[in-house]
């Protein structure tokens, strides 16, 4: 899997998430050899970290532009509540 797989750093969030879901499903089935389980677990950990990084970057980009009383334009974090 890992030798032919796309490098994690080059994956989009969606690609990484889809592969991570596949890895979780494989590990949950429990019919993967130990060495292969360790290999895909390590890739899964890298994918998880990549997804978290991409989400954080997106969160920082998603800011609301607020028109202040004095005509100044400022930004504030978007509220997801």
N, C-alpha and C positions, 0 to 999 in steps of 0.2 A: 504494500500500500504506500508506504512513505517514500520508497525509492522512485516511483513513477508519479507521485502526487505533486501537485502544484505547490511551490513554496508558500508557506503560511503568510509571509509578509506581502506577497503579491495578490492575495485573495481579497475579494470584496467581503463585506460583512455577511452578505447573503450566502456566498459560497462557503465561507468558514462555518457559518451556523448550520448549513445543510450537512456538511461533512461531520461536524460535531454531533449532530443528531444521529447520523449513521453509526458513528463510533459508540455512542451511548447505547444504541439498540444492540450492537454486536456484543458489548460487554455485559449488558443485562441478560442476554440469552445464555451466557455462560458456557458456550461450546467452542470457545476460541482457546487455542493452546496458550500456555503460560507465557512463553517468549513473545508471541504475537500480541497477547493481551497487554504486556508491558509496553511494547512498541506503539500500539494504537492508543494506549492510555497517555503516553508521553506526547503523542501528536495531539490528542484531545486537550491536554493541558495547554499546549501552545496555541491551539485554536481558541480556547476559552479566553486566554490572555489577549489574543488578537481582537476578539470580539469586544471585550471590555474596553480595550484601548480605542477601538473605532467608535464605540458608543460614547465614550467620554469626549472624544474629539467632536462628534456630532452635537453633543449636548452644549459644548462651548460655542459652537457656531450658531446654534439656535437661540438667538437672543432677540428680545423685543426692542424695537426702536421706540423710544419714548420722547415725545415732544415736551420739553420742560417749559415751565411758565415764562421764562425769559427768552424763549425762542431757541434755546440750546437743544441740540439733539444728543441724547445719551442712550446708553444701552443698559439693560438689566437682564438677568437670567430669566429665561422663559419658565413659566409655571406649568407643571405637568399634573397638577392636582385636580 
